[in-house]
Amino acid sequence: MKNPFVTSGYEGPEYFCDREEETAKLIRQLSNGNNVVLMSPRRMGKTGLLYHAFQQEEIVNEYHTFIIDIYSTKNMNELVAEMGKVILNFDATLDQIFDYIEQSDKPCLIAIDEFQQIAHYPEKNVEAILRTYIQHCSNANFVFSGSDRHLLAEMFSSPARPFYASTSTLNLEPINPLKYDEFAKAHFEKAGKRLETGVVEAIYNKFEGVTWYVQKVLNHLFAETDAGEWCKMEMIDAAVDEIVKDNGEIYADLLYQLTAKQKELLLAIDLEGKAKAITGSKFIKAHHLAAASSIQTAIKSLMDKQLVTFHLGEYEVYDKFFGIWLSRL
């Protein structure tokens, strides 16, 4: 039997947990002519939600849909190439892409995933160029999806930026834990397996409800539980340990590539869990770090490498399994 706890891609509604309210809201906004900013931390399930929403019957029947992942793009040319590949299946200019959209026999819904990437392009007028094309496009609505909430908020809520006041916003929160419990138990039972009450809640709490981590641990536990057997609480730690161990060499290599100051700061942030005021004397003294100036240099590098995230004044290690591995050094 297929493992129902998908950890990569979208496998259809049967393997998609809840998000009924978010799906309905996204469809309602788009079908009423609004562009939408979809924000959440990485691995919360934004891309899955996009695929799920775009496969709903009312969308499939009425729209052409496209999802363009620009996470790996480095400049405007690469962005245009990616859009051309997805929308037209060949290289095209922005004029050709938007002409095609305008002439389409059905309205289009276009999601640009990891949209904050354009803020890192070397060109200085990318936002203004895209805003102009989108503003004059009458046959499409757009979803701008991303994981850097601070940067996206700045792009869409600052009066000085081209996309100011041009969208509705949908913040993706963790899935309701009760819904997750129902979803997981149903799939275990369908396979002739039993899931002890409290297992999903324990995993959910351990990883703060972040979808990918919950899915990853449940995927492992499902594989380790034979038909007719129970998946119990005591199996969780062993599952997490094995996942962390499997990635140990990757994590060791990541750590090896850091400078001494970057490594010291990363370990200090991991020790705190959620670190605040990292250039303050209290944090520096507590973790025996160097001067504030060197911390500023180190944190920029750690964030550029996406080893650390920042939200609402708090820094934390991005990969929660990596964080567990670091805590055991």
Sequence and secondary structure as in RCSB ss.txt:
>XXXX:A:sequence
MKNPFVTSGYEGPEYFCDREEETAKLIRQLSNGNNVVLMSPRRMGKTGLLYHAFQQEEIVNEYHTFIIDIYSTKN
MNELVAEMGKVILNFDATLDQIFDYIEQSDKPCLIAIDEFQQIAHYPEKNVEAILRTYIQHCSNANFVFSGSDRH
LLAEMFSSPARPFYASTSTLNLEPINPLKYDEFAKAHFEKAGKRLETGVVEAIYNKFEGVTWYVQKVLNHLFAET
DAGEWCKMEMIDAAVDEIVKDNGEIYADLLYQLTAKQKELLLAIDLEGKAKAITGSKFIKAHHLAAASSIQTAIK
SLMDKQLVTFHLGEYEVYDKFFGIWLSRL
>XXXX:A:secstr
   SS  SS   GGG    HHHHHHHHHHHHTT  EEEE  TTSSHHHHHHHHHTSHHHHHH EEEEEE TT  S
HHHHHHHHHHHHTSS   HHHHHHHHHH SS EEEEEETGGGGGGSS S HHHHHHHHHHT SSEEEEEEES HH
HHHHHHH TTSTTTT  EEEE     HHHHHHHHHHHHHHTT EE TTHHHHHHHHTTT HHHHHHHHHHHHHHS
 TT EE TTHHHHHHHHHHHHTHHHHHHHHHTS HHHHHHHHHHHHHSSB  TTSHHHHHHTT   HHHHHHHHH
HHHHTTSEEEETTEEEES HHHHHHHHT 
